C-alpha cells in the first residue's frame, strides 16, 4: 500500500514541477520573442535595397516549432 501512495505522490510532484517549468519556459520565451521582435523592427527600418529580403525565424518550444516570416520594409 505504501509503494502505491509513494508513486502517486511522486507523480503529483513530477506533474507540479513540469507545470512550473512550463511556466518558466513560457515566460522566458515571451521575453526572447519580445526582444527579437524589437531587433527585427530596428533592422526593418534600416535602408534595404531589396524590399523582398526576408528574415526567417524559427523558435522551438515544447517540441513544436513555428516559423515567422518577417519582411523588411
C-alpha positions in Angstrom: 0.0 0.0 0.0 2.8 2.4 0.8 4.5 2.0 -2.6 1.2 2.9 -4.4 0.9 6.0 -2.3 4.5 6.9 -2.9 4.1 6.5 -6.6 1.0 8.8 -6.6 2.8 11.4 -4.6 5.9 11.3 -6.8 3.6 11.5 -9.9 1.9 14.5 -8.5 5.2 16.2 -7.6 6.5 15.5 -11.1 3.4 17.0 -12.6 3.7 20.1 -10.4 7.3 20.5 -11.3 6.6 20.1 -15.0 3.9 22.8 -14.8 6.3 25.1 -13.0 9.0 24.5 -15.6 6.5 25.2 -18.4 5.6 28.5 -16.9 9.2 29.5 -16.6 9.9 28.5 -20.2 6.8 30.3 -21.4 7.9 33.5 -19.6 11.4 33.2 -21.0 10.1 32.6 -24.5 7.9 35.6 -24.4 10.9 37.8 -23.3 13.1 36.4 -26.1 10.3 36.8 -28.6 9.8 40.4 -27.5 13.5 41.3 -27.7 13.7 39.5 -31.1 10.7 41.5 -32.5 12.3 44.7 -31.2 15.5 43.8 -33.0 13.7 42.9 -36.2 11.7 46.1 -36.1 15.0 48.0 -35.9 16.5 46.0 -38.7 13.4 46.5 -40.9 13.8 50.3 -40.5 17.3 50.2 -41.9 17.8 51.1 -45.5 17.3 47.9 -47.5 17.9 47.9 -51.3 15.8 44.8 -52.0 12.4 45.1 -50.3 11.8 41.4 -50.9 14.5 40.5 -48.4 13.0 38.2 -45.8 14.1 37.2 -42.3 13.2 33.7 -41.2 13.0 33.0 -37.5 12.2 29.6 -36.1 11.5 29.2 -32.4 11.2 25.8 -30.8 9.2 25.2 -27.6 7.7 22.1 -26.0 8.6 20.0 -29.0 6.8 22.3 -31.5 8.3 24.7 -34.0 6.8 27.8 -35.5 8.1 29.8 -38.3 7.6 33.6 -38.7 8.3 35.2 -42.0 9.1 38.9 -41.4 9.7 41.1 -44.4 11.9 44.2 -44.2 10.2 47.4 -45.4 
